[in-house]
Structure formats: C-alpha cells, structure tokens
C-alpha cells in the first residue's frame, strides 16, 4: 500500500504569475476561481468560463483528455480552473466514511512528461486542486501508466497526467484518472467541462480547508516493482538478450532502462534524456527509423520505441521489421491462451486493426471484437465482454492481468519475456503468425476544428467513401475519422491488393484536401 507523506511536512509554495501572455483562447488577466459558500453555481454564458476564458464551441475533452497547443488552448489560468473544478467533482464522488470530510479525502496524483510547458500546467493544476481542498502528490517526470497504477494502489481519489503523448513538443494535454486508475468516466469529464463553461450545478462549500502539495517521486519505485514482479519467477528472466530502447526524450528515460537491466537484459538506449524541446521529434513510436538502424547495427535481438508518455510501444525485430500492436496482441494472446488465461479466447482490437490479424485469430478459434479508436473504448469493450487483453495497432496495449491501463513499458517487458521463453527469435514468431493485408494510413492536417470534427457533413467525401466501398466490396474496407488528439483527418484504406489501396487512398485524400482544408 502506498503510504501518505508525514503530515508535518511543509507544503511547497506554488506561484502562479499574475499576468500571463495574451493568446487567442486565453486572456492575460488572471481571475482566481470563485469559492462559493453553500450555494449552487449556475453561470449562463455560452462559451466564456470563469476568469474570462474564451473556450472553443466544440468539446474540450477528446479521446485522451484535453489536448492542444500550450499557451493557446492550454494556458495556466485554464489549467488552474480545470484543477479547481475537477477537484470539487472528484470530492463529490466520495462516499461518506464516518470520518470528517477532510480526513476522508485522499490525494490526487499528478505526473508529467518532459515538455517545457509541463511544469506550468502541472503547477496550475495543483494550485486548483489545492484550492478545492485536496492534497497533491506530484510524481514529476513519469510514464502515464505510473500515474494510473499509483492512483489505484493508494488512497488517492484521482490522478492527472500532463502530457500530449505522441504529439509534437509544442502541444500538451491533461487527462484524468478515477480512483481505480482507469480513465475518468465520460459523465465526470462532462461535469468538469460544464463547470469550465459556467454551467455547473455543483454546490461548492467553502470550508476554509486548502490542500497541500508534496513531491513524491519515490513512489515510482513501487510502480517499477509492480510491473517487474510478474516476470521475476526466474532471477534474471531476460538474461542474454540485447535490446535497444528508443525513449523519445520523454517520460520513460529513467525507468525503462532500469527495468530491462534489472531483469538481465543488455540495453542500448537512444534519445535517453528528458528533453521537452525534442520529445517525439524524429524518434519514438511515431518515427522508427533510428531504432531500426540501431537494432541492425548492434545486432540486437529486438528494439522497442515508446511515445512521449510511454503508454504505448512498438517493437522492431532483429531484421528491422516493425512489429506493431496487432502482432503484439496476437503473440501475447497466444501465450495467454496456452496458459488458459484468455477468457473466451477473445481479444479486443480497434477498427484500425488489420484484416490479416482478424482472420488469422479467427482461424485459431478465437474471437476478435473491434472497438472505436481510443484506449477508453477498448477498455469499455473489454469490460463489456469480460476480455483481459485488448489494444490498438499503434501499440497501446491493455492486459488486465497485469495493469489497470495501457502501459508501453509493461508490454515491452512481457513481449521480450515471451520471446525468451519461446526459445526462438521475435523474427521467427512474427513469421509464424499472420500476413497483413496491404493497408495505408494517410493523415491530412485540417486546422479548422469544426470542419474536422464534423467531416461527416461533407457530402462529396461521403460520396467518395461510398464509391470506394462499392468498388472494393469484401476485398477491402475504408475508414475515415477525425483524430481525437491532433488536428488531423485520418484516411485508412485496406484491401487485398496494393493497387486498390493506393488508388482509393489517394482519391479520398484529394477529396479531403479539396473540401475540408481550403
């Protein structure tokens, strides 16, 4: 059990600038969130929340929290108010315990990746949570799944991660976890957003209690122990393996090398310092070239590339071939099935997963259930069907036997372990698994948020999609969707032949560029 800090510790002073740079979506004047004594708030403005914040008309919360450009959408005043309202909403979920309300309230766990805007947002969030009467345990630099695990393993009533995952350095994000370590329920996200827009019906009692701020980076040792423990039946389960890690200048730079080395692996690291100005830039899980070259140069058994917050991972075999989330699910699923730990032989994937994976898994008597893109949707389907394994092609894998959230580091350790136990190489295991259908994913940048989120209203695009589907029939499929984390429309075409994929991808992308970008 994670222990609380000593109560005599002095709280850390958190300074918030009284004057902030004026931006399009955040005003320079700073107005503290109100503390309304025993009254119900009911503000009527449409898009302007407390503090004069002009918010976009579209939803703030996407598939992975609130994400946008730091200093534009994500400002310190907005983060402070997010913390304030989230704190009160988390408090409202607490069941009375017979103790005083102050004594019954657990802390909120906060972590961040290496982005330069991370301290600004984390401190503002902490100040808002403190103003709502909640203590904050600040982990500092850590993977997102570390926040999820420690929230679940302690008496915390919630967790917050400040990260934009795989996005460029100038972006950032805020995502919340409930007390069980899962992504905060949609209904509670909606309550936070309603409060930010001045439409809250939440009664706020000002009891004069303010929370304290504690630095708790030592708790990450508990997380590291927890993800290693299932593999520690043998003293050094990865002994003799040579593994390259691309750490993307991000959240896993300290923990990932330690985890692999302590289990016996020989580790070569790339991009292994926390550098917020270069996080994800030409490295990590979205740019595998450096990892592929390093694996071949060092004659490594395999390599792993994490994204900025280390909640996802992609692998590379000894030949430099990419082993994506579909292959990881297939191989891990086989291992769990053989040990009778995969209920119903069911795996939950997403609409992006390859048809080759689906048909190969079904040929073995398994069931593949497809969810919408986003780990929260995968998790929801896992709960609905009683599945223990699910994930995304992008490398976001959830296995409820071992964790409460998608965890790139945990996934990488288990994949390396199952390769070691198989007695053959990762290359051989992939060769023996399945052949993918030709698939192409192309992103089109659409800055106009309303056009992007309402792309379904574009009649020429809908007509082009219908024409592609009619032409390919059961030989292929089309998926067009707005990214929930970046200003992109994603066009994916998968078909029995590469020619069909190329033709229809280029056709659909041209339509998106003509009607949505202009």
C-alpha positions in Angstrom: 0.0 0.0 0.0 1.4 3.4 -0.9 1.8 5.5 2.2 0.8 9.1 2.8 3.6 11.7 3.5 4.3 12.8 7.0 1.8 15.4 7.9 4.3 17.8 9.5 6.0 18.3 6.1 5.7 21.9 4.9 3.7 22.4 1.8 5.6 23.6 -1.3 4.9 27.1 -2.4 3.3 27.2 -5.8 3.5 30.5 -7.6 1.1 31.4 -10.4 2.0 34.5 -12.5 -0.5 37.3 -12.1 -0.1 38.4 -15.7 0.1 35.9 -18.5 0.8 36.3 -22.2 -2.4 37.1 -24.0 -3.4 34.5 -26.5 -6.3 33.9 -28.9 -8.1 31.5 -26.5 -6.7 32.6 -23.1 -6.8 36.3 -21.8 -3.9 37.9 -19.9 -5.9 38.9 -16.9 -5.9 36.3 -14.1 -9.0 35.7 -12.1 -9.0 33.1 -9.4 -11.7 30.5 -9.4 -14.5 31.6 -7.0 -15.2 29.7 -3.8 -19.0 29.8 -3.4 -20.1 29.3 0.1 -23.0 26.8 0.3 -24.6 28.0 -2.9 -25.2 26.4 -6.2 -23.3 27.9 -9.2 -25.3 28.5 -12.4 -23.5 30.7 -14.9 -25.3 31.4 -18.1 -22.6 32.4 -20.5 -22.3 30.1 -23.6 -18.6 29.8 -24.1 -16.9 32.0 -21.6 -16.0 30.3 -18.3 -14.6 31.7 -15.1 -11.7 34.1 -15.5 -12.7 35.4 -18.9 -11.5 32.3 -20.7 -12.8 32.0 -24.3 -13.3 28.3 -24.9 -13.9 26.7 -28.3 -17.5 25.7 -29.1 -16.5 22.1 -29.7 -15.9 19.7 -26.8 -12.7 20.2 -24.8 -12.4 16.5 -23.8 -11.3 14.3 -26.7 -10.5 10.6 -26.8 -7.5 11.2 -24.5 -8.3 14.2 -22.3 -7.9 17.8 -23.1 -5.2 18.3 -25.7 -3.9 21.3 -27.7 -1.2 23.8 -28.2 0.4 25.0 -24.9 -0.2 28.7 -24.4 -3.0 28.7 -26.9 -5.8 26.4 -25.8 -3.8 25.1 -22.7 -2.9 28.1 -20.5 -2.1 28.4 -16.8 -5.5 30.1 -16.0 -7.4 27.3 -17.8 -5.3 24.6 -16.0 -5.9 26.2 -12.6 -9.7 26.2 -13.2 -9.6 22.6 -14.5 -7.9 21.6 -11.3 -10.3 23.5 -9.2 -13.5 22.1 -10.8 -12.1 18.6 -11.2 -11.1 18.7 -7.5 -14.7 19.5 -6.4 -16.2 17.0 -8.8 -13.8 14.3 -7.5 -14.7 15.2 -4.0 -18.4 14.9 -4.8 -17.9 11.3 -5.7 -16.6 10.3 -2.3 -18.8 8.1 -0.2 -19.1 9.3 3.4 -17.0 7.2 5.7 -18.0 8.4 9.2 -14.8 10.4 9.5 -14.6 14.1 9.0 -14.8 15.1 5.3 -11.2 16.5 5.4 -9.8 13.2 6.9 -11.8 11.1 4.4 -10.3 12.8 1.3 -7.4 11.1 -0.3 -4.9 13.0 -2.5 -4.7 13.4 -6.3 -1.6 12.0 -8.0 0.0 14.2 -10.7 2.7 13.2 -13.2 4.1 14.8 -16.4 6.3 14.1 -19.4 9.3 16.2 -20.3 7.6 19.0 -22.3 8.7 22.5 -21.5 5.1 23.6 -20.7 4.7 20.7 -18.3 5.7 22.5 -15.1 3.5 25.4 -15.9 0.4 23.2 -16.4 1.2 20.8 -13.5 1.7 23.7 -11.0 -1.5 25.4 -12.1 -3.5 22.2 -11.9 -2.0 21.6 -8.4 -3.0 25.0 -7.3 -6.5 24.5 -8.4 -6.7 21.1 -6.7 -5.3 22.7 -3.5 -7.9 25.4 -3.7 -10.6 22.7 -3.9 -9.2 21.3 -0.6 -7.3 18.4 -2.0 -3.7 17.3 -1.4 -1.5 16.7 -4.4 1.2 14.0 -4.7 3.5 15.2 -7.5 5.5 12.4 -9.1 7.4 14.6 -11.5 8.6 13.0 -14.7 6.9 9.7 -15.1 5.0 7.5 -17.6 1.3 7.9 -17.8 0.7 4.3 -16.6 2.7 5.1 -13.5 0.1 7.7 -12.6 -2.7 5.2 -13.3 -1.0 2.5 -11.2 -0.2 4.7 -8.2 -3.7 6.2 -8.2 -5.2 2.7 -8.0 -2.7 1.4 -5.5 -3.0 4.2 -3.0 -5.8 6.0 -1.2 -5.9 8.7 -4.0 -9.3 9.8 -5.2 -8.0 10.6 -8.7 -4.9 11.1 -10.9 -3.8 13.6 -13.6 -1.2 13.2 -16.3 0.2 16.3 -18.1 1.2 15.0 -21.5 0.4 15.1 -25.2 1.6 11.6 -25.7 3.0 11.2 -29.2 2.2 14.8 -30.2 4.9 17.4 -31.1 6.8 19.3 -28.4 4.6 22.5 -28.5 1.4 20.5 -27.7 0.4 19.4 -24.3 -2.6 17.7 -22.7 -4.4 17.0 -19.4 -6.0 13.6 -18.8 -7.7 12.4 -15.6 -8.0 9.0 -13.9 -10.5 7.8 -11.4 -9.6 6.3 -8.1 -9.4 2.9 -9.7 -6.7 4.0 -12.2 -9.0 3.9 -15.2 -9.7 7.0 -17.4 -12.2 9.3 -15.7 -15.8 8.4 -16.6 -17.3 10.4 -19.5 -20.0 11.7 -17.3 -17.5 13.2 -14.9 -15.5 14.7 -17.8 -18.7 16.4 -19.0 -19.3 17.8 -15.5 -15.8 19.3 -15.5 -16.4 20.9 -18.9 -19.8 22.2 -17.9 -18.2 23.9 -14.9 -15.5 25.4 -17.1 -18.2 26.8 -19.3 -20.0 28.4 -16.4 -22.9 25.9 -16.5 -22.2 23.9 -13.3 -25.0 22.9 -10.9 -22.5 21.7 -8.4 -22.9 23.0 -4.9 -19.5 24.2 -3.5 -18.9 24.6 0.2 -16.1 26.8 1.2 -15.0 25.1 4.5 -11.7 27.0 4.7 -9.6 23.9 4.0 -6.8 24.1 1.4 -4.8 21.2 0.2 -1.1 20.7 0.4 1.5 19.9 -2.3 4.0 17.1 -1.9 6.8 15.8 -4.2 6.5 12.0 -4.2 8.9 10.8 -6.9 10.0 7.9 -4.6 6.6 6.3 -5.3 7.8 5.4 -8.8 9.8 2.7 -7.3 6.6 1.0 -6.3 5.4 1.2 -9.9 8.6 -0.2 -11.2 8.5 -3.1 -8.8 4.8 -3.9 -9.7 5.5 -4.2 -13.4 8.6 -6.4 -12.9 7.1 -8.7 -10.3 5.1 -11.0 -12.6 8.3 -11.7 -14.6 10.6 -12.3 -11.6 10.0 -16.1 -11.1 13.4 -16.5 -12.6 16.2 -14.5 -11.2 17.1 -12.8 -14.5 14.4 -13.6 -17.0 15.9 -11.5 -19.8 19.5 -12.6 -19.3 21.4 -12.9 -22.6 19.1 -10.6 -24.6 20.4 -7.5 -26.3 17.7 -4.9 -26.6 17.6 -1.3 -28.0 15.3 1.2 -26.4 14.2 4.4 -28.1 12.9 6.6 -25.2 11.8 9.6 -27.4 13.4 12.2 -25.0 10.3 11.6 -22.9 8.7 10.1 -19.8 10.4 6.7 -19.8 14.0 7.8 -20.0 14.8 6.8 -16.4 12.5 3.8 -15.7 12.7 1.8 -18.9 16.5 1.2 -18.9 16.4 0.3 -15.2 13.5 -2.1 -15.7 15.2 -4.1 -18.5 18.7 -4.1 -17.0 17.5 -5.3 -13.6 15.8 -8.2 -15.3 19.1 -9.2 -17.0 19.0 -7.6 -20.5 21.9 -5.8 -22.1 20.4 -2.4 -23.1 21.4 0.2 -25.7 19.5 3.5 -25.3 18.5 6.1 -27.8 17.2 9.6 -27.0 17.5 8.8 -23.3 17.5 12.2 -21.7 14.3 14.2 -20.7 14.3 17.0 -23.4 10.9 18.7 -23.8 12.1 20.6 -26.9 12.7 17.4 -28.8 10.2 15.0 -27.4 8.9 12.7 -30.2 10.9 14.6 -32.8 12.1 12.1 -35.4 12.2 9.4 -32.8 10.0 7.2 -30.6 7.0 5.1 -31.7 6.0 7.5 -34.5 9.4 7.6 -36.2 11.1 4.2 -36.1 14.0 4.7 -38.5 16.6 5.4 -35.8 15.5 2.3 -33.8 15.6 0.1 -36.9 19.1 1.2 -37.8 20.4 0.8 -34.2 18.9 -2.7 -33.9 20.8 -3.9 -37.0 24.0 -2.0 -36.2 24.2 -3.5 -32.7 23.0 -7.0 -33.8 20.3 -6.7 -31.1 17.5 -9.3 -30.6 14.9 -6.6 -30.8 14.1 -3.0 -30.1 11.3 -1.0 -28.5 10.2 2.5 -29.2 8.0 4.4 -26.7 6.0 7.5 -27.2 6.4 10.6 -25.2 4.4 9.4 -22.1 5.3 5.7 -22.6 1.7 4.4 -22.6 2.3 2.8 -25.9 5.2 0.9 -27.6 6.1 -0.5 -31.0 8.7 -3.2 -31.5 11.3 -3.9 -34.1 12.7 -7.4 -34.8 16.4 -8.2 -35.5 15.9 -7.6 -39.2 14.4 -4.1 -38.6 10.9 -5.2 -39.4 8.2 -3.3 -37.5 6.1 -5.3 -35.0 3.0 -3.3 -34.4 0.2 -3.6 -31.9 -1.7 -6.2 -33.9 1.3 -8.5 -33.8 1.8 -7.8 -30.1 -1.8 -8.7 -29.4 -1.6 -11.9 -31.5 1.6 -13.1 -29.8 0.6 -12.2 -26.3 -2.9 -13.6 -26.9 -1.4 -16.9 -28.0 0.7 -17.1 -24.8 -2.3 -16.3 -22.6 -4.5 -18.8 -24.4 -1.9 -21.6 -24.0 -1.8 -21.0 -20.2 -5.7 -20.8 -20.1 -5.6 -17.2 -19.1 -7.6 -15.7 -22.0 -11.4 -16.0 -21.4 -13.3 -17.0 -24.5 -10.1 -16.7 -26.5 -11.2 -13.1 -27.0 -9.1 -10.1 -28.0 -10.5 -6.6 -28.3 -8.8 -4.5 -31.0 -10.0 -1.4 -32.9 -11.4 -0.6 -36.3 -7.8 0.1 -37.4 -6.6 -3.4 -36.8 -5.5 -5.4 -39.9 -7.9 -7.9 -41.5 -5.0 -10.3 -41.7 -4.8 -10.3 -37.9 -8.5 -10.8 -37.5 -8.8 -13.7 -39.9 -5.7 -15.4 -38.5 -7.0 -15.2 -35.0 -10.4 -16.5 -36.0 -8.8 -19.4 -37.8 -7.4 -20.4 -34.5 -10.8 -20.4 -33.0 -10.5 -17.0 -31.4 -12.8 -14.0 -31.4 -11.7 -10.5 -32.3 -14.0 -7.7 -31.2 -13.5 -4.2 -32.8 -13.9 -1.0 -30.8 -13.6 2.6 -31.8 -10.1 4.1 -31.8 -9.0 5.1 -28.3 -7.9 3.1 -25.3 -11.0 4.1 -23.3 -13.2 2.5 -25.9 -11.0 -0.6 -26.0 -11.3 -0.8 -22.2 -15.1 -0.4 -22.3 -15.4 -3.3 -24.7 -13.1 -5.4 -22.6 -15.3 -4.8 -19.6 -18.4 -5.5 -21.6 -17.2 -8.8 -22.9 -15.1 -9.9 -20.0 -11.9 -9.8 -22.0 -8.5 -9.4 -20.4 -6.5 -8.4 -23.5 -7.1 -5.5 -25.9 -5.3 -2.7 -27.6 -4.6 -0.7 -30.7 -2.4 -1.2 -33.8 -0.5 1.9 -32.6 0.9 -0.1 -29.7 -1.4 0.9 -26.9 -2.0 -2.5 -25.2 -4.1 -3.3 -22.1 -3.8 -6.5 -20.2 -5.9 -6.5 -17.1 -3.9 -9.5 -15.6 -1.0 -7.1 -15.0 -2.2 -3.5 -15.1 -5.1 -1.0 -15.0 -4.2 0.9 -18.1 -2.3 0.8 -21.3 1.4 0.5 -20.4 4.2 0.6 -23.0 6.9 -0.4 -20.6 4.9 -3.4 -19.2 4.0 -4.5 -22.7 7.7 -4.4 -23.8 8.8 -6.4 -20.8 6.2 -9.1 -21.5 6.9 -9.3 -25.2 10.7 -9.7 -24.5 9.9 -12.4 -21.9 7.6 -14.4 -24.2 10.3 -14.3 -26.9 12.9 -15.5 -24.4 10.6 -18.3 -23.2 9.7 -19.4 -26.7 13.3 -20.4 -27.5 13.1 -18.8 -30.9 13.6 -15.2 -32.2 11.0 -12.5 -32.5 11.5 -12.7 -36.2 10.5 -16.4 -36.2 7.5 -15.7 -34.1 6.2 -13.0 -36.4 6.9 -15.1 -39.5 4.7 -17.9 -37.9 1.9 -15.5 -37.0 0.0 -13.9 -39.9 0.3 -12.0 -43.1 -1.1 -8.4 -43.2 -3.4 -7.1 -45.9 -1.9 -4.1 -47.7 -3.0 -1.1 -45.6 -2.3 2.6 -45.9 -3.0 5.3 -43.4 -2.6 8.9 -44.6 -3.1 12.0 -42.4 -4.5 15.3 -43.7 -4.0 18.3 -41.5 -7.3 20.2 -41.0 -6.8 23.2 -38.7 -10.5 24.2 -38.7 -11.7 22.4 -35.6 -15.4 22.5 -36.6 -14.8 21.2 -40.1 -12.6 18.5 -38.8 -15.0 17.2 -36.1 -18.0 17.4 -38.4 -16.4 15.9 -41.5 -19.3 13.5 -41.9 -21.3 16.5 -43.1 -19.1 16.8 -46.2 -21.3 15.3 -49.0 -18.5 14.9 -51.6 -16.4 13.0 -49.1 -19.3 10.7 -48.2 -20.0 10.0 -51.9 -16.3 9.1 -52.5 -16.3 6.8 -49.5 -19.5 5.0 -50.8 -17.9 4.7 -54.2 -14.7 3.1 -52.7 -16.7 0.7 -50.6 -18.8 -0.4 -53.6 -15.8 -0.9 -55.8 -13.8 -3.0 -53.3 -16.7 -5.0 -51.9 -15.5 -7.7 -49.5 -11.9 -7.3 -50.8 -11.3 -4.2 -48.6 -12.5 -1.6 -46.3 -12.3 2.2 -45.8 -12.0 4.1 -42.5 -12.1 7.9 -42.3 -12.1 9.6 -38.9 -11.0 12.7 -37.1 -8.1 12.3 -34.8 -9.1 12.8 -31.1 -5.6 14.0 -30.2 -4.3 16.0 -33.2 -5.7 18.4 -35.9 -5.9 15.6 -38.4 -8.3 13.7 -40.6 -7.1 10.1 -40.9 -7.8 8.2 -44.1 -7.2 4.5 -44.0 -7.7 2.0 -46.8 -7.1 -1.7 -46.6 -7.5 -4.1 -49.5 -6.5 -7.4 -51.0 -4.1 -5.7 -53.4 -1.7 -2.8 -53.0 -3.1 -1.1 -56.2 -6.6 -0.8 -54.8 -5.1 0.6 -51.6 -3.0 3.2 -53.4 -5.8 4.3 -55.7 -8.5 4.8 -53.1 -6.3 6.3 -50.5 -5.1 9.0 -53.0 -8.6 9.6 -54.2 -10.1 10.1 -50.7 -7.2 12.2 -49.5 -7.7 14.5 -52.5 -11.3 14.9 -51.6 -10.5 15.8 -48.0 -7.9 18.3 -49.2 -10.3 19.9 -51.6 -13.3 20.3 -49.4 -12.1 20.4 -45.8 -8.6 22.0 -45.9 -9.4 25.0 -48.1 
